[in-house]
Amino acid sequence: MTRTLGRLILKLFGWRVVGQVPSAPKYVLCSAPHTSNWDFLFCVATYWSVGVELHWVGKDSLFRGPLGWFMRATGGIPVDRSQANGMVRALADAFGARERLVVAMSTEGTRAKRDIWKSGFYHVARTANVPVVLGSLDYAKREAVLGPALDPSGDVRGFMDQIRAFYADKAGRHPEKFGRIYLKEEGEP
């Protein structure tokens, strides 16, 4: 039923899926740019439409109140951003405990413009020894793009150069809110 619903949502809004579903049973989905609340709907609909169970990481306040059940039902994993609470280790352990797991992580951590990306997606993938799959919602073309799987091998700058090349022509709903594709772990540019 979710596959049909995902396809219906994308069709109603004029979106199409481009690329192939990764063959890896476990990966971190690098989800960028994240500039609008609509990103959630189209990301979930994309994965539903291709038959992949998607989990996603969001601030814990999204899981409070009457919509908390919906956030969990759509695969949400709450994260308390106010303290360093071992999110990387907890997500890596979740990958270790399951045969299949796909976790979407917003590299910017917010819809507002950030100077640089948050590196949680990289550290989770590296700690869990799973690939990072690049994904994008390109609003200019109305394409949900499933990109390549990358190995977070430890060469941070080389890894990020591949990511910069992939996202160079992708446009979020609000392109002016898409920050520089850069991790502090790369050192000075």
C-alpha positions as CSV (number, residue, x, y, z in Angstrom):
1,M,0.0,0.0,0.0
2,T,2.8,2.4,0.8
3,R,4.3,1.8,-2.7
4,T,1.1,2.9,-4.3
5,L,0.7,5.9,-2.0
6,G,4.3,7.0,-2.7
7,R,3.8,6.8,-6.5
8,L,0.5,8.7,-6.2
9,I,2.0,11.5,-4.2
10,L,4.9,11.9,-6.6
11,K,2.5,11.8,-9.6
12,L,0.1,14.4,-8.1
13,F,2.9,16.8,-7.6
14,G,4.6,16.1,-11.0
15,W,7.8,14.4,-9.6
16,R,9.7,11.5,-11.1
17,V,12.3,9.2,-9.6
18,V,15.7,9.2,-11.3
19,G,18.5,6.7,-10.7
20,Q,18.6,3.2,-9.3
21,V,17.7,1.9,-5.8
22,P,21.1,0.9,-4.2
23,S,21.7,-2.8,-3.9
24,A,23.3,-2.4,-0.4
25,P,21.0,-3.6,2.3
26,K,22.2,-0.9,4.7
27,Y,23.3,2.6,4.1
28,V,23.0,6.2,5.2
29,L,21.1,8.4,2.8
30,C,22.7,11.8,2.5
31,S,19.7,14.0,2.0
32,A,20.3,17.4,0.5
33,P,19.5,20.1,-0.1
34,H,17.0,20.5,2.8
35,T,15.4,23.9,2.4
36,S,11.7,23.2,2.8
37,N,9.1,21.3,4.9
38,W,8.0,19.7,1.6
39,D,11.3,17.8,1.5
40,F,10.0,15.4,4.1
41,L,6.9,14.4,2.0
42,F,8.8,14.0,-1.2
43,C,11.7,12.0,0.4
44,V,9.3,9.6,2.1
45,A,7.1,9.3,-1.0
46,T,10.2,8.5,-3.1
47,Y,11.3,5.7,-0.9
48,W,7.8,4.3,-0.5
49,S,7.4,4.4,-4.3
50,V,10.5,2.2,-4.9
51,G,9.6,-0.2,-2.1
52,V,12.3,0.6,0.4
53,E,11.6,1.1,4.1
54,L,13.1,4.4,5.0
55,H,14.1,5.7,8.5
56,W,15.0,9.3,9.1
57,V,16.6,11.3,11.9
58,G,14.8,14.4,13.2
59,K,14.9,16.7,16.2
60,D,13.1,15.3,19.2
61,S,10.5,18.1,19.3
62,L,9.0,16.8,16.1
63,F,8.0,13.6,18.0
64,R,6.1,15.4,20.8
65,G,2.4,16.1,20.8
66,P,-0.4,14.7,18.6
67,L,1.9,14.1,15.5
68,G,4.5,12.1,17.4
69,W,2.9,8.8,16.4
70,F,2.9,9.8,12.7
71,M,6.6,10.8,12.8
72,R,7.5,7.4,14.3
73,A,5.1,5.5,11.9
74,T,6.9,7.1,8.9
75,G,10.3,5.8,10.2
76,G,11.4,8.8,12.3
77,I,14.2,8.4,14.9
78,P,14.2,11.3,17.4
79,V,17.5,13.0,18.3
80,D,18.0,15.4,21.2
81,R,20.2,18.0,19.6
82,S,20.7,19.9,22.8
83,Q,23.4,17.5,24.1
84,A,26.1,15.2,22.8
85,N,24.3,12.0,23.5
86,G,26.1,9.4,21.5
87,M,23.8,9.6,18.4
88,V,26.6,8.3,16.1
89,R,27.2,5.2,18.3
90,A,23.5,4.6,18.8
91,L,22.8,4.7,15.0
92,A,25.9,2.6,14.3
93,D,24.6,0.0,16.8
94,A,21.2,0.0,15.1
95,F,22.9,-0.8,11.8
96,G,24.8,-3.6,13.4
97,A,21.6,-5.1,14.9
98,R,19.6,-5.3,11.6
99,E,20.0,-7.0,8.3
100,R,18.5,-4.1,6.4
101,L,18.4,-0.5,7.4
102,V,18.3,2.8,5.4
103,V,18.6,6.0,7.4
104,A,18.1,9.4,5.8
105,M,20.1,12.2,7.4
106,S,19.8,15.9,6.5
107,T,23.3,17.1,6.1
108,E,22.4,20.6,7.0
109,G,20.4,19.6,10.1
110,T,17.9,22.3,9.5
111,R,16.0,24.1,6.7
112,A,17.7,27.4,7.5
113,K,21.0,28.2,5.7
114,R,24.1,26.9,7.5
115,D,27.7,27.9,6.8
116,I,28.8,24.3,6.6
117,W,27.3,20.8,6.7
118,K,26.9,18.8,9.8
119,S,29.1,15.7,9.7
120,G,26.9,13.2,11.5
121,F,26.0,11.4,8.3
122,Y,29.7,10.8,7.6
123,H,30.6,9.6,11.1
124,V,27.5,7.3,11.4
125,A,28.4,5.6,8.0
126,R,32.1,5.3,8.9
127,T,31.4,3.9,12.4
128,A,28.7,1.5,11.1
129,N,30.9,0.5,8.1
130,V,28.1,1.2,5.6
131,P,28.1,3.3,2.4
132,V,26.7,6.8,2.0
133,V,24.1,7.0,-0.8
134,L,23.6,10.5,-2.2
135,G,20.0,11.6,-2.6
136,S,18.5,14.8,-3.8
137,L,15.2,16.5,-4.4
138,D,15.8,18.7,-7.4
139,Y,12.9,21.1,-7.4
140,A,14.1,22.8,-10.6
141,K,13.6,19.5,-12.5
142,R,11.0,18.0,-10.1
143,E,13.3,14.9,-9.8
144,A,13.9,12.8,-6.8
145,V,17.4,11.6,-7.5
146,L,18.9,8.4,-6.2
147,G,22.6,8.8,-6.6
148,P,25.7,6.7,-6.2
149,A,26.9,4.9,-3.0
150,L,30.2,6.2,-1.6
151,D,32.6,4.6,0.8
152,P,33.4,6.9,3.7
153,S,37.0,5.6,3.7
154,G,38.7,8.3,5.7
155,D,39.8,10.5,2.9
156,V,37.3,13.2,3.9
157,R,38.3,15.8,1.3
158,G,38.1,13.2,-1.6
159,F,34.8,11.9,-0.3
160,M,33.4,15.5,-0.1
161,D,34.7,16.3,-3.6
162,Q,32.5,13.5,-4.9
163,I,29.6,14.9,-3.0
164,R,30.2,18.5,-4.2
165,A,30.2,17.2,-7.8
166,F,26.9,15.3,-7.4
167,Y,25.1,18.3,-5.8
168,A,26.5,21.0,-8.1
169,D,23.5,21.1,-10.3
170,K,20.7,20.2,-7.7
171,A,18.3,22.9,-6.6
172,G,16.3,22.9,-3.4
173,R,12.9,24.5,-3.1
174,H,14.7,27.6,-1.7
175,P,18.1,27.5,-3.3
176,E,19.3,30.6,-1.3
177,K,19.1,28.5,1.9
178,F,21.5,25.8,0.6
179,G,24.8,26.2,2.4
180,R,28.3,25.4,1.4
181,I,29.0,21.7,0.9
182,Y,31.9,21.4,3.4
183,L,32.8,19.5,6.6
184,K,35.0,21.0,9.3
185,E,36.9,17.7,9.2
186,E,38.2,18.7,5.8
187,G,40.5,21.3,7.4
188,E,41.0,24.7,5.9
189,P,40.1,25.0,2.2
